[in-house]
Amino acid sequence: MGAARALNEYAACPHPNPPPGGEGARQGRSPIIFRMTQAAHPDAPQAPQRYVRVLSIAGSDSGGGAGIQADLKTFGALGCYGMTAITALTAQNTLGVSGIHSVPAAFLKAQIQAVVEDIGVDAVKLGMLHAPEVVEVVAWAIDHYRLPNVVLDPVMVATSGDRLIASETVQVLVRELFPRAVVVTPNLDEAALLIGHAIDGIDALDGAADELLALGAKAVLLKGGHLPGDDVVDVLLQAGGTRKRLASRRIASRNLHGTGCTLSSAVAAHLALGFGLPEAVERARAYVIGAMAAGAGVHVGAGHGPLNHGFAPVPTHRLPS
């Protein structure tokens, strides 16, 4: 799939009540995605406004392809105001992870408090939570501040294969955060660690999603991109049994670093923009496909390069304050 086709498919995402005309319509883009607030007459009183705010609680990738760096690029590209609370610093590039420096749990808590108590939050993306005390701080914050639209990407293994989470953390993560998240978004390697066995084909995705949901999640987006084949198949399963398979043609690219981070942060951004979970997932997948296609031919580093997050940036959305 080429970048132009991927962009067209992203721009064509439907919305039930698109606003007529406007900047997005003039450019042939999806009006709801590309809408910008119309400026009032300069002499008219200005109503207070605010941005759509999304917080990433995750690790930092010094190479810029994954982690909070990918999250911030995604939030900005989708018209949201991004904020961060960093759980760990990684020495990382396109070849792998050479070091991890943990942020003390008390300082992580201070970051979250600083953001939430001043700016506020419309959605939260959770990424690399590598230690039990980090998970416990995040669980406290979700309850204490009643944080909305929490998307949990259980980051455990980097694209390079490097392990990013301590074994003893997995059980705490499941117990404390699966019930608190709107959706959990594991890839196949992460899902295998969570359910205790490998997922060896597309036919096994549904059963694995059932097992993940049984761990206490409200919804699971199981990503099947690591399976071989010309198509990429993901499964969205919600409590109550609502199940949807999402398929797309595989994009031939070595620049896949940060794909999972980008997808989960795009889901969080669309939830913050007011979409329900199924449509937020569909739109997030369309954005990732476009970013992958646009970055496929770009050389960054000697290993797995990043996506092109800025292939179709939009103005920052503003809402009545």
N, C-alpha and C positions, 0 to 999 in steps of 0.2 A: 504494500500500500504506500503510495507516494504522499509527500507532505501536503500537496494541494488537495488531494482527495480527503485526507484525514481532517484537514481544516474545514473543508466543506461539510463533512459529516458532523463535526463538532458544532459548527455554526447552525446546522439544520435541526439541532435538538428542539423538539416542540415544547410549547408552553400553552396551557389551557387558556390563559387570558393575557396575551401579549399586548403591550401598549401600542397604539397606532403610531405610525411614523417614527420620528425620533432618529437619533444618531445611528443606532443599530440598524434600523430599517433602511436608511439611505445607503449603508455600506453592504447591504445584503447579509448582515449577520443576524443571529438570533436576538430579537429585541430585548427579551428579558435578561439575557446575559450581558448584552452590550449597552443597556440603558444607562444614561447618566442623568442626574437631576438637572432639570432646566433652571437656569439662573433667573432669578426674579429681576424685575425692572430695578435699576440702580437706586431709584428714589423710594421704592417700596420697602416697608419694614421687613427685615430678614428674620424668619422663624429659626430658632435654634436647630442645628442639625448635628448628627453624629455619624461615624463610620460603622460599617458592619465589622465586628471585632472577633478575631479568632486567635486563640492562644495555643501555641505548641509547647508541650512539656516533653522534651526529648533531648537526645545527645547532639553534640556539635560535630560536624564533619569538616575537618580543615581543608579538604579538597573541594568542598562546595557542592558535591553532587547529591548528597543524601542528608538525613537528619534535619536539624532546624534550618539549615541553609536551603534545602529543597522545599521545606514547608513554607518559609517566608516568600520564596519566589512564586510558589503556587498561590498562596493567599493574594499576593499582589497582582498576579496575572488574572485572577478571577474577580478582582475588584474589591477585595477585603483588606482590612487593616490588620496586619500580623504582629503578634507579640510572642515573646519566648520566656520560658523558664528552663534553664539548661541543667540537665541531670548529670552530664559527663562531657569531658572534652576528649576527642579522639585525634590521634596523629594518623591521618588517613589520606590516601590518594586513590587513583584509579586502579592501583595494583593491590591494595589491601589496607589492613589496619595494623599499625606497628606499635601503638600504645594507647592506653585508656587512662585518663585521670578523672577520678570521681569527684563530683561536687558534694560537699557535706550536706546531709539531709536538712540541717537547720538553715543553710543558705538557700537551698532549693525552696524551702517553705517561705523564706523571706522574699524571694523573687515572685512567687505566686501571689503572696499578700500584696506586694507593691503594685502588681498589675491589676489584680481584681478589685482592690479597694479604691483605686483611683480611676482607672479607665473602664473597667467592666469587660464582660465576656459574653459573646453570643454562641460560641461553640469552642470545643477543646479537642485538640488532637494529641493523643498520648503515643510516644514512640519508645525510645530506649530507656527502660526502667530496669536497671541492671542489678539492683540490690534490694533486699526486703525492706530496709528502712526507707528507701526511695518510694517504693510502692505504698507504704503506709502513709507517708506524707501526702501523696497524691490522693489516696482514698479519703484522708481527713479533709483535704481541700474541697473535693467534690461534695462531700456532705455538708461541711461548714458553710460554704458559699453557694450551695445548691447549683453547682455549675451545670449548664444545659448542654445538650447535644455533644456528649462525650464520645469520641471515636477512638477505639483502642487498637493500635497497630502493635501487636506483641513482638517487637523487634528482638530477635534472638540470634540471627545469623546474618552477617553481611553478604553482599553480592559475591565477594571474594571467597566466601566460605568461612571467614573468621567468626568465632563464637563471641557474642556480645553480652551475654547474660549468665550470671552464676546459676548453677543447677538448683540451688536451694531457693532461688527467687521464683521459679516457675510456679510452685504450689501457692505461694503467697499472691502472685499475680492473678492466678485463676480465682482464688477465694475472694480477694478484695476488689478486683476491678472488673471481672466478667459481669457480675450483676449490676454494676454501676454504669456501664457503657451502653450507649444506644446500639452500637454494632462493634464487633470484633473482626479484624481483617487479616488473618494469618495467611502466609503463603504455604506451600506444601511442606517445606522443611520445618517451619514453625508448627504447623498442624501436626506433623508426625511426632514432634517432641511433646506436644500437648496431649495427644491421645495414645501415644505409646506404640505406634506402628506406622509403617510407611503407607503412602497412598499411591498405588501403582498404576492407575489408569483413570481415564475420564469416568468410566462406569463406577469407580469407587468414590467419586466426589460427593455424591448425595449421602452415602452412609457416613462418610467422615464429617460432613456438615452436621448431621444428626448427632454424632458423638460430641462435637464441639458445643452444640447448643445445650446438650445435656450437662455440660460442665457449669451451666448457670448463666450463659449469655442470653441477652434479649434478642439478638440477631447476629448472624455470622455471614460475612462475605469471604468465602474460601476461594483463594486465587489459584487457578490451575495453570499459570503460565510456565511452570517448570516442566510440565508434561510435554513429551514430544508430539509433533503433528503440525499441520498447516494452520490449524485454528487454535486460539486461546479460549478456554472455557472456564468461567467463574460461576460459582453458585451462591446466590443470596437466599438464605433461609431465615425466616423470622419466627419467633415464638407464636404458636398457634398453627404452624404448619405451612404458612405461605412460602412457596418456594419458586425461585426463578433462575433459569440458566441464562447466562449472558455470554454470547460468543462473538468473537471478532477474528479477522484474519491476522495471522502472526506477521509482525514486521521484522524483516531481516536487519538486525543491527547489533553491534557489540556494545553500543552505548545504552546500557540498561541500568546503570548505577543509580539508585534512588527511586526506582519505579514504584516500589511499595510505599515508600514515604510520600511520594507525590500523590498516589491514589488516595491514601487515607486522609491526607491534608485537603485534597480536592473534595472528598466526601464531606469533611467537616465544614469547608467553606460553603458548599451548597446547602447544607443543613442550616448554617447561619443565615443564608440568604432566604430561607423560608421554605425550601423544598422538603417534601416528605422523603423518607429514606429510600424507597425504590427509585424515585426520579433523581435523587442526589447521587446515588450509585451510578445510574446510567450516564448522567452528565459528567461525573468524575471520570468514568472509563473513557468517554469520548475525548475529554481533555487530555488524558494520559496518552491515548492513541495518537492524537495530534502532536503532542510534545515529543513522543518517541519518533514519529515519522520525520518531524522537522529537524531532529538532532542526529538522525541516522548517518548522515554523510559528513559529520563534523569530527575532526580529529582533536581529541582532548586527552593528553597523557598517553601512556603506553599500555593501559589496560582497559577496563570497562569505563567508558566515559559517561557523562551525564545526559539527561534529556534536555531538550530546548524548551525550558519553561515559559519563555517569553515569546512564543511563536505567534500569539494573538492576544496581546495584553488589552485589558479593558480599563476604563476610568474607574476610580474608586467610588463605590456606591455610598450614597449619603442618605440617611434616614432622618425623619423628625426626631429631635432629641427628647 
